[in-house]
Amino acid sequence: MIRPRNEHTLADVCEVRGRGYWSGREVRVRFCPASAGSGIRFVRTDLPDRPSCLAISCNVNPSSLRTNLRDGDASFEMIEHVMAELYGLEVDNCVVEIDAEEVPGMDGSAKDYVHALRSVGMVVQAAARKRYLINRNFRVGDEHFWIEAMPVCDGHPVYEYWLDYGDHSPIRPQSYSGSLSAHSFARELAPARTFVTAEQVDRLRREGVGTHVGPQDLLVFDDRGLVDNRLRYDNECARHKALDLIGDLALTG
């Protein structure tokens, strides 16, 4: 069973600046303390009346290759890395202010976000953190693609990811398994970068998105392997998919 604890928020404001992968726009993200029980809320500071959106699954706007939120006319794009680092570092309540539609892609990982949050620290709040207790195994999917949840007994959730795109993919089959804590997230998952194939890059550029992104901004694989970059881990792709999974599951509240 996961150990009970009180909710956390940031001790101060911190910020990260970078370019959006899809738009290429320069973006500033500010992480601000929030009251107990308020959750994670994204705010568009570039729009009139500063529209906001609570980061919960019912506000997900289905999109390809990224996780987006929408509330009314305001859209918040590619938020999975931000959600992963907030959850991974046990920040339960936070206002995330962005001055564009898309959060910065940075180097494709969450390490710059983790560094920013750790630089200000956290405070413990009076409210007990809500927990979802899983008391039996359950699986969603089919024989080819599935996700399964099982009870845990050692106090920390364990995340496993098996990645296999088939014999014709330039990305080899690989897996990751690890117990999640703030320390393990920062060490094992936050530095893992997003990845694409060269074929995907060509298709996206033809669609007019990601035209400024190259092999130094994320991991690109062609038929010969990794293009003009070096892996941080042998299983970096599986680690990054585990990071994405954590960010998406954090939207359950």
C-alpha positions as CSV (number, residue, x, y, z in Angstrom):
1,M,0.0,0.0,0.0
2,I,1.3,3.5,-0.9
3,R,2.2,5.4,2.3
4,P,-0.2,8.3,3.2
5,R,1.2,11.8,3.3
6,N,0.0,15.4,3.3
7,E,-0.3,17.5,0.1
8,H,2.7,19.6,-1.1
9,T,3.0,22.9,-3.0
10,L,6.0,25.0,-4.0
11,A,7.8,27.2,-1.5
12,D,8.2,30.0,-4.1
13,V,7.7,30.9,-7.8
14,C,10.1,29.5,-10.4
15,E,10.1,29.6,-14.2
16,V,11.4,27.9,-17.3
17,R,11.9,29.4,-20.7
18,G,12.2,27.6,-24.1
19,R,10.6,27.0,-27.5
20,G,7.6,24.9,-28.2
21,Y,8.3,21.9,-30.3
22,W,5.3,22.2,-32.5
23,S,5.0,26.0,-32.9
24,G,8.6,27.1,-32.5
25,R,7.5,30.0,-30.3
26,E,9.4,31.2,-27.3
27,V,7.5,30.4,-24.2
28,R,7.8,31.3,-20.5
29,V,6.3,28.9,-17.9
30,R,5.9,30.0,-14.3
31,F,5.2,27.5,-11.5
32,C,3.4,29.2,-8.6
33,P,2.3,27.9,-5.1
34,A,-1.3,27.0,-4.8
35,S,-3.7,26.4,-1.9
36,A,-4.4,22.9,-0.5
37,G,-6.9,20.9,-2.4
38,S,-6.7,23.1,-5.6
39,G,-4.7,20.6,-7.7
40,I,-2.8,21.6,-10.9
41,R,-4.2,24.4,-12.9
42,F,-2.8,25.8,-16.2
43,V,-3.3,29.5,-16.9
44,R,-2.9,31.3,-20.3
45,T,-1.4,34.7,-19.4
46,D,-1.2,35.7,-23.1
47,L,-5.0,35.7,-23.5
48,P,-7.7,38.2,-22.3
49,D,-9.1,37.4,-18.9
50,R,-6.3,34.8,-18.3
51,P,-8.4,31.6,-19.0
52,S,-7.4,28.6,-17.0
53,C,-7.9,24.8,-17.1
54,L,-7.8,22.3,-14.3
55,A,-5.4,19.4,-15.2
56,I,-7.9,16.5,-15.0
57,S,-8.7,13.8,-17.5
58,C,-12.1,15.2,-18.5
59,N,-10.4,18.3,-19.9
60,V,-8.1,16.3,-22.2
61,N,-8.4,17.3,-25.9
62,P,-7.4,14.2,-27.9
63,S,-4.4,14.9,-30.1
64,S,-1.7,13.0,-32.0
65,L,1.8,12.5,-30.4
66,R,1.1,14.8,-27.4
67,T,-1.3,15.4,-24.5
68,N,-3.4,18.6,-24.7
69,L,-6.0,20.2,-22.4
70,R,-8.8,22.5,-23.4
71,D,-11.4,24.4,-21.5
72,G,-13.6,26.6,-23.6
73,D,-11.5,28.4,-26.2
74,A,-8.3,28.1,-24.3
75,S,-5.9,25.3,-25.3
76,F,-2.8,24.0,-23.4
77,E,-0.6,21.8,-25.5
78,M,2.1,19.1,-24.8
79,I,1.6,19.2,-21.0
80,E,2.6,15.6,-20.3
81,H,6.2,16.4,-19.3
82,V,5.0,19.2,-16.9
83,M,2.5,16.8,-15.3
84,A,5.1,14.1,-15.0
85,E,7.6,16.2,-13.2
86,L,5.0,17.7,-10.8
87,Y,3.7,14.2,-10.0
88,G,7.2,12.7,-9.8
89,L,8.4,15.4,-7.4
90,E,5.2,15.1,-5.3
91,V,3.9,18.6,-6.1
92,D,0.1,18.3,-5.6
93,N,-1.1,21.9,-5.9
94,C,0.4,24.4,-8.4
95,V,-0.6,27.1,-10.8
96,V,1.2,26.7,-14.1
97,E,1.2,30.0,-16.0
98,I,2.2,29.9,-19.7
99,D,2.3,32.8,-22.2
100,A,1.6,30.7,-25.3
101,E,-0.5,27.7,-26.3
102,E,2.3,25.1,-26.0
103,V,4.8,24.5,-23.2
104,P,8.5,24.5,-24.0
105,G,9.9,21.2,-25.3
106,M,13.4,22.0,-23.9
107,D,15.7,19.1,-24.8
108,G,12.9,16.6,-25.0
109,S,13.2,15.7,-21.3
110,A,11.9,17.0,-18.0
111,K,15.3,17.6,-16.4
112,D,15.1,21.4,-16.7
113,Y,11.7,21.5,-15.2
114,V,12.9,19.3,-12.3
115,H,15.9,21.6,-11.7
116,A,13.6,24.7,-11.6
117,L,11.2,23.1,-9.1
118,R,14.0,21.8,-6.9
119,S,15.6,25.2,-6.8
120,V,12.6,26.6,-4.8
121,G,11.7,23.6,-2.7
122,M,8.3,22.5,-1.3
123,V,6.1,23.1,1.7
124,V,3.9,20.6,3.4
125,Q,0.2,21.6,3.5
126,A,-2.4,20.7,6.1
127,A,-4.6,18.6,3.8
128,A,-4.1,14.9,3.5
129,R,-3.3,13.8,-0.1
130,K,-6.1,11.9,-1.8
131,R,-5.1,8.3,-2.8
132,Y,-6.5,5.8,-5.2
133,L,-6.1,2.3,-3.8
134,I,-5.9,-0.6,-6.3
135,N,-7.0,-3.8,-4.7
136,R,-7.1,-6.1,-7.8
137,N,-5.4,-6.5,-11.2
138,F,-7.2,-4.9,-14.1
139,R,-6.2,-4.5,-17.8
140,V,-7.4,-2.3,-20.6
141,G,-6.5,-3.0,-24.2
142,D,-6.0,-6.1,-26.4
143,E,-3.3,-8.7,-27.0
144,H,-1.1,-6.2,-28.8
145,F,-1.4,-3.0,-26.8
146,W,-2.5,-2.9,-23.2
147,I,-2.1,-1.2,-19.9
148,E,-2.5,-3.1,-16.6
149,A,-2.7,-1.9,-13.0
150,M,-1.9,-4.1,-10.0
151,P,-1.7,-3.6,-6.2
152,V,1.6,-2.5,-4.7
153,C,2.8,-3.4,-1.2
154,D,6.1,-1.7,-0.6
155,G,5.0,1.9,-0.2
156,H,6.0,3.3,-3.7
157,P,4.3,2.7,-7.0
158,V,6.2,0.7,-9.6
159,Y,6.0,1.6,-13.3
160,E,6.9,-0.8,-16.1
161,Y,7.0,-0.1,-19.8
162,W,7.7,-2.5,-22.6
163,L,8.4,-0.9,-26.0
164,D,8.3,-2.9,-29.2
165,Y,7.5,-1.2,-32.5
166,G,8.2,-4.4,-34.6
167,D,11.0,-5.7,-36.7
168,H,11.0,-2.9,-39.2
169,S,11.4,-0.1,-36.7
170,P,14.8,1.6,-36.2
171,I,14.0,1.7,-32.5
172,R,14.9,-1.6,-30.9
173,P,12.6,-3.3,-28.4
174,Q,13.4,-2.3,-24.8
175,S,11.8,-1.9,-21.4
176,Y,12.0,0.0,-18.1
177,S,10.9,-0.9,-14.6
178,G,11.3,1.2,-11.5
179,S,9.9,2.2,-8.2
180,L,8.7,5.8,-8.2
181,S,9.9,8.4,-5.7
182,A,11.0,12.0,-6.1
183,H,14.6,10.9,-6.0
184,S,14.2,8.1,-8.6
185,F,12.1,10.2,-10.9
186,A,14.8,12.9,-11.0
187,R,17.6,10.4,-11.5
188,E,16.1,7.7,-13.7
189,L,13.3,9.3,-15.7
190,A,13.5,13.1,-15.9
191,P,16.6,13.1,-18.2
192,A,15.1,10.7,-20.7
193,R,14.3,12.5,-24.0
194,T,11.4,12.2,-26.4
195,F,12.0,10.5,-29.7
196,V,10.8,10.2,-33.2
197,T,11.8,8.5,-36.4
198,A,13.2,10.4,-39.4
199,E,10.1,9.4,-41.3
200,Q,7.9,11.1,-38.7
201,V,10.1,14.2,-38.8
202,D,9.7,14.4,-42.6
203,R,5.9,14.0,-42.4
204,L,5.6,16.7,-39.6
205,R,7.7,19.2,-41.6
206,R,5.6,18.6,-44.7
207,E,2.6,19.6,-42.4
208,G,4.4,22.7,-41.4
209,V,5.1,21.8,-37.7
210,G,8.3,21.2,-35.9
211,T,10.3,22.8,-38.7
212,H,12.9,24.2,-36.3
213,V,13.5,20.9,-34.5
214,G,16.6,18.8,-35.3
215,P,18.5,15.8,-33.9
216,Q,20.1,17.9,-31.2
217,D,16.6,18.9,-29.8
218,L,15.3,15.3,-29.3
219,L,16.2,11.8,-30.3
220,V,15.8,11.0,-34.0
221,F,16.2,7.5,-35.4
222,D,16.7,6.6,-39.0
223,D,17.4,3.2,-40.7
224,R,20.9,3.3,-39.4
225,G,20.1,4.2,-35.8
226,L,20.3,7.3,-33.7
227,V,21.1,10.5,-35.8
228,D,23.8,12.9,-34.6
229,N,23.2,12.3,-30.8
230,R,24.1,10.0,-28.0
231,L,21.8,8.1,-25.7
232,R,21.8,8.9,-22.0
233,Y,20.6,5.4,-21.2
234,D,20.5,2.2,-23.2
235,N,16.7,2.1,-22.7
236,E,16.2,5.8,-23.0
237,C,13.1,5.5,-25.2
238,A,11.3,3.1,-22.8
239,R,12.2,5.4,-19.9
240,H,10.7,8.4,-21.7
241,K,7.5,6.5,-22.4
242,A,7.3,5.7,-18.7
243,L,7.7,9.4,-18.0
244,D,4.9,10.2,-20.5
245,L,2.7,7.5,-18.9
246,I,3.2,9.0,-15.4
247,G,2.3,12.5,-16.8
248,D,-0.9,11.1,-18.3
249,L,-1.9,9.1,-15.3
250,A,-1.4,12.2,-13.1
251,L,-4.5,13.6,-14.9
252,T,-6.7,11.2,-12.9
253,G,-6.4,13.6,-10.0
